[in-house]
Amino acid sequence: MKNLIAVFLVVFGISSFLKTYPSTQVFGEIAQSFFVPGLGAIFILAFFLSGWFIKVIDQPPLMIYLLLMVVKMLASLTLLLVYLMQNLGPQNEGALVFVILYLIFEFLEIRRFLSILRPDSRENKSE
């Protein structure tokens, strides 16, 4: 969990940095105003859902991970569609920011999942 929050804060800081330059200002504004809080909330909620699913659903961690991946993907795509349908900003820049941020958060989730598959590895640290 602390890795997820750390990545959230780093991405928020990078978007703040992007806002300071006129050529990248639109990317920073889109990220800070819509996608960083939205995707951060989706991935943090999915983290808490994983703990609840493990208690409630009698499935191995792989099935829980796949279920949560589908939930995160659908929620994230819904967030992107709301952004595009409401005309909250430039469409191409918004889509690019969404894809980059989604890949960053998903990379972190894949690292977390690999530590679950290899419980004896050094990467397995309780979050």
N, C-alpha and C positions, 0 to 999 in steps of 0.2 A: 504494500500500500504506500509506503513511504517513497518508493521509487516512482510510483505513478504520480504522486503529488509533486515530487521533485521535477519530473519531466514537465508537468503542467506549469510549474513556476518558471522553468527555463524557457519553455516555448512562449509564455507570456512576456518574459523579459526580452526575448529575441524580437517579438512583435513590437514591443515598445521601442526597441532600437531601430527597427525598420520605419517606424512612424517619424523618426527625426529627419530622415532624408526625403526630399521632395520626390525623387524618382521611385522610391519604394513605399511612400506614405500610404497609398491606397491598400497595399497588401497588409501592412501593419494594422490599419484601421479595421479592415474586414476581419482579420484574425482576432483582434481584441474584442471587437464588438459582438461577434456572432459565433465564430467557429471554435475558438479556444474554450470559452465557457461551456458551449454546447457539447463538444466532443469530450471535454474533461468530465462533465457531469455524466455522460453516457458511460464512459469507461470506469468511472468510480462506482456508479450504480451497478455495473456488471460485476465488478469485484465483489461487492457485497452480496449480489445475487448468487455468485458462485458458492459462497459459504452456505447460503440457505439451500441451494439446490443439492449440495452434497449431503445435507441432513435429511432433506425431504425425498429426493429421488434416489432410488437404489440402482445407481449406474456407476460404472468406472469413471475416473477423472477425464478420460478421453471423450466420453459422450457428453459430459457436462461442459467441457471446453468447446466442443463443436456446437452444442446448443447455445451457449453464450456468444459464440462467434456469429451465429446467425442473428441472434437478438441484437448484438452491437451493430452488425451490418445493416439490418433493417432500420434501426433507430437512426443511424448516421445518414443513411440515404434519405430518410424522412426529413432530417434536419437540412440536408442539401436541397431537397425539393421545396421546402418551405422558403429557404433563402431565394431560390430562383423564381418561385411563383409570386412572392411578395415584392419582388424588385427592390431588395434591400441594399443593393450595390451593384457594381459591375459584374456581369455574369462570368466572363472568362477568368478574371482575376479571382473571383470568389470560388470558382470550381478548382482552380489551381491551388489556392490556399487550402481548400478542403482536402484535396487528395494528398498534399504534402503532410498536413497535420494528421490525417487518418493513418498514413503509413508510419509516422513517428509513434503514435500511440499503439498501433498494432504490432510494431516491432517489439515494443516493451512487453506486450502481452505474450508474444511468441517466446521471448526469453523466459518469462515466468512459467509458461507451460513446459518448456524444456526442463526446467528445474524440477517440475512435478514428475516428469517421466524418469528422471535420473535422481532418485532420492538420495543416493549415496555420493553424488557429486558435490564439489565444493561450492557450486553456484546456488545450492539450495539453502537459502536463508529465509527464516520466517520474516514475513512482512508485517 
